[in-house]
């Protein structure tokens, strides 16, 4: 089963890490950004990777965990119409964007695709009370109310949300393998 991740910051890089640790065989990661030292407390990168493209760094970090994993790293800033093209052959798409407009764009574009979409909403603040909601082909993990414009990002909460998102994906992979 092929999984694609749009945005590999705090949520996306940690979901990818969990999937590599579970030996998921294929992953496509898409992002345009570079590693920043100020984000290392919650993203799966290291200080020596600062300034480098996230896609290249995350690919190397994941291969250090699971050397035979097939990882397609696409350095691209996603815009309207890109998701259906970039994730055409993926069965599951993870939304890891920071801004609401990009989240909305991806969810709307994937709505009619039949693909499972796994998203995050409400990942700021120290309140670790998170859950999962389902809307059609989309499962959303978070507290559904906190906003990073109002509250600081808290690394343990981001890790928890990413772990729950990876769990959703791994359960779906297992289901598809068991027929």
Secondary structure in CASP SS format (residue, H / E / C, confidence):
PFRMAT SS
TARGET T0000
AUTHOR 0000-0000-0000
METHOD secondary structure of the structure
MODEL  1
X C 1.00
X C 1.00
X E 1.00
X E 1.00
X E 1.00
X E 1.00
X C 1.00
X C 1.00
X C 1.00
X H 1.00
X H 1.00
X H 1.00
X H 1.00
X H 1.00
X H 1.00
X H 1.00
X H 1.00
X H 1.00
X H 1.00
X H 1.00
X H 1.00
X C 1.00
X C 1.00
X C 1.00
X C 1.00
X E 1.00
X E 1.00
X E 1.00
X E 1.00
X E 1.00
X E 1.00
X C 1.00
X C 1.00
X E 1.00
X C 1.00
X C 1.00
X H 1.00
X H 1.00
X H 1.00
X C 1.00
X C 1.00
X C 1.00
X C 1.00
X C 1.00
X C 1.00
X C 1.00
X H 1.00
X H 1.00
X H 1.00
X C 1.00
X C 1.00
X C 1.00
X E 1.00
X H 1.00
X H 1.00
X H 1.00
X H 1.00
X H 1.00
X H 1.00
X H 1.00
X H 1.00
X H 1.00
X H 1.00
X H 1.00
X H 1.00
X C 1.00
X C 1.00
X C 1.00
X C 1.00
X E 1.00
X E 1.00
X E 1.00
X E 1.00
X E 1.00
X E 1.00
X C 1.00
X C 1.00
X C 1.00
X C 1.00
X C 1.00
X C 1.00
X H 1.00
X H 1.00
X H 1.00
X H 1.00
X H 1.00
X C 1.00
X C 1.00
X C 1.00
X C 1.00
X C 1.00
X E 1.00
X E 1.00
X E 1.00
X E 1.00
X C 1.00
X C 1.00
X C 1.00
X C 1.00
X H 1.00
X H 1.00
X H 1.00
X H 1.00
X H 1.00
X H 1.00
X H 1.00
X H 1.00
X H 1.00
X H 1.00
X H 1.00
X C 1.00
X C 1.00
X C 1.00
X C 1.00
X C 1.00
X E 1.00
X E 1.00
X E 1.00
X E 1.00
X E 1.00
X C 1.00
X C 1.00
X C 1.00
X E 1.00
X C 1.00
X C 1.00
X C 1.00
X C 1.00
X C 1.00
X C 1.00
X E 1.00
X E 1.00
X E 1.00
X E 1.00
X E 1.00
X C 1.00
X C 1.00
X E 1.00
X E 1.00
X E 1.00
X E 1.00
X E 1.00
X C 1.00
X C 1.00
X C 1.00
X C 1.00
X C 1.00
X C 1.00
X C 1.00
X C 1.00
X C 1.00
X C 1.00
X E 1.00
X C 1.00
X H 1.00
X H 1.00
X H 1.00
X H 1.00
X H 1.00
X H 1.00
X H 1.00
X H 1.00
X H 1.00
X H 1.00
X H 1.00
X H 1.00
X H 1.00
X H 1.00
X H 1.00
X H 1.00
X H 1.00
X H 1.00
X H 1.00
X H 1.00
X H 1.00
X H 1.00
X H 1.00
X C 1.00
X C 1.00
END
